[in-house]
């Protein structure tokens, strides 16, 4: 990909070099292309002038109310960005986007709680987890790609955003996770969609840098090895790239089969199978739905490093998960019951830098990655008032995890817990059209043994997390 970026940069430099010399008496014309009237619709310049510009401003307030005697945290972040994509030219499109973030008033995110020795968990990823002290002008070149479109299919080269079960936007902070590589989408086969690609760099949510695949594993807190020692894999995972592929197939009406595979050479392989089935009713907008999911994972070669203390996953280790959901949906209601089980076979591992869990029981602000022997059940209720542009979501679940001292199956020292999420969203119209607001309140109650150690409680259980977000899109 370095060759791709170098070539684009040289082309842009050559183009600008002819316009660098300006007579003192002449008006500046660095942006003269904006003033030209292009009549040739087959020209490359027409494709650039006919492109689309989008903007996004975002404000995010977050606060963690921990148990008494433990430190509370809060943060205020504001940012904005611009995205530009050309019109199609002989099937090709070019896009570029960037985003900046400012910390406009937060608690000291580098300060440790005196009892537990822990710092902020939730607020720091609003900025840069790699440098929590940085509070000014955090910016990132987010997208920079060349795409070729053929009929309904496409192939994209460069920095881009994708959403898959294992690598996804996980947009619960200021900016999502981005990837760099080649991504193919085939939509021209009847009842079938194929997608996948080769990725060689990742910019995790809550960072401003781009990291190599192996380098990106461990940017977030790494937890413990299975023997209870501190994980030593950050900065030591030997992986230059990864391959992810999927096929989505509709064998019969209302039934879709999804098959995903993620291969990280020398580290691990993970496969996900999911079957979705919809049952229509006599009512036009009423339907029942159900789904089944299986996830199988195993280590490859030495698990990322020949040194056992620096491996991401233990050699010959693996994990198995299965889940199911059933629900009923109308034009305004969406009700579901969800279950997931990670067996005792081993920890389910997936770099948190890459995305959130694919499980049906996932609830925003917590994950079950890093654990084995997990049983989770979650009920979800969504209510939409279209004429008022309001969406209400309420979810609650019980998550049975291994004991915090069972480091073989509990990587992050998280006890069993009950979690309740209340989420309300509102879209403005009129003068404020383009603006939307979200209020998310998350409560987590302890259901396990803490052994009177604050590190198992702070930012994990017996806490309430408040989130207020404003987005303005244009």
C-alpha positions, 0 to 999 in steps of 0.5 A: 500500500506504500506504493499506492500512496506514493503514486497518488502523492506524486501525481498530486504533486506534479499537478500542483507544481505547474501552478506554484509560480504566481505573478505578484500582480495576479490573483491567487488561483490555487483553487481555480478549478472551482471557477471553471465551467466544464462541459466535457462530461467524459473528462476526469475533471468533470468527475471531480467537480461532480463529486459529493461532499459530506460533513460531520460535527460531533459532541460527546459527553461521557461520565462514569459514576463509580461506587463510593470511595472510588474515583469518578471520571468525565470527558467532553469531546468535540470534533468535525470532519469532511469527506469527499468522493468523486463521481464515477469515471469509467467505473473508478471513484476516489475518496478522502476524508479526515476528522479532528477532535478536541478535548474541551473539558475533562477530568485528568484521564492520566490520574490513577484511582488511589485504591485500585491503581486504575485510570479512566476506562470509558472516557480515554477512547474519546481521544487517544488511548495511546497518549491520554495526556494529549488533549489538543487537535487530535486528527486522522486521515480516515479514508483515502481510497480508489474504488473500481465499480463494475455493475453491482460489484466493487473493489476498493484499494486504500484506507476505508471503513468496513463493518463485519462481525470481527472488524467493525466500526464500533462507533461508540466514541468520537470516530470508528475503526478504519482499515487499510488494504484491499476489499472486494464486494461481489453482488452480481450472483443471484441470491448470493453476496461475496465479500472479503479482502486483504488488510495490512493496517488498522487505525483503532477507534480511540486512536489517531495513528495507523498500525500494522496488523500485529502492532495494532493488537495490544494498543488497548489494555491487554489483561492477563495471560492464562497463567495470571501473569501480565500479558506481554503481547503488546508490540510483539505480535508477529503478523503483517496482514490478515485475510477476511472473507464471507459469503451470504446466501439465500437458499430459500425465501426468508432464509439467509446463511452467513459464513465468515472466516478471519485468518491472521497468519501465525496467530489464529483463525476464527469462523462464524456461521449464522442462519437468519430466518424470518416468518411473515404474518398476515399483517403486512408490517409484522414478522417473527424472526429467529437466528442461530450462530456458531463461532469456532476459533483456534490458534495457528503456529505459535500464536503470534510469538515464539516466546510464550510470554509474548503470545496473543493466544496460547499455542494449540488453544481454541474457543467455541461459542453458540447463540440464538435469538428470537424476536417479533417486529412491527412498524414501531416495536422490535422485541427479542430474547437473546442467548449466547454461550462461550464454552469452557474449551478456552477464551474467545479472543478477538483484538478489541482494537478491531471491533465489538463482539458479534454475539446476539447478547452484545450490549454497548459499553461491555464485551465478552471477548477474553472469556471462556465459560460464559452464559449470557441472556439478554432481552431487548425492546425497541420502540419507534415513534416515526412522526415524532422522530424518536427511538427508544431502546431498553435492554437488560441482561445477565452475564455469568462469567468465570471467577475473577481469579480464574485467569485461565478463562477470565482475561480482564478480571471482570466479575459476573454482572447484570447490565441494563441499557436505556437509549433514547434518540431524537432527530431534529427537523426544520432549522436544525435538520441534520442534527440528532441527539442520543442519551445512553445510560448504562448500569452494571451491577455486580453478581460475582465475588470481588475479594475486597479488591477495588480493581475488580469493581472500578469501571466494571461493576456497581457503576453507572455510565452516562453518554450524551451525543450530538451529531450534525451531518451535512 
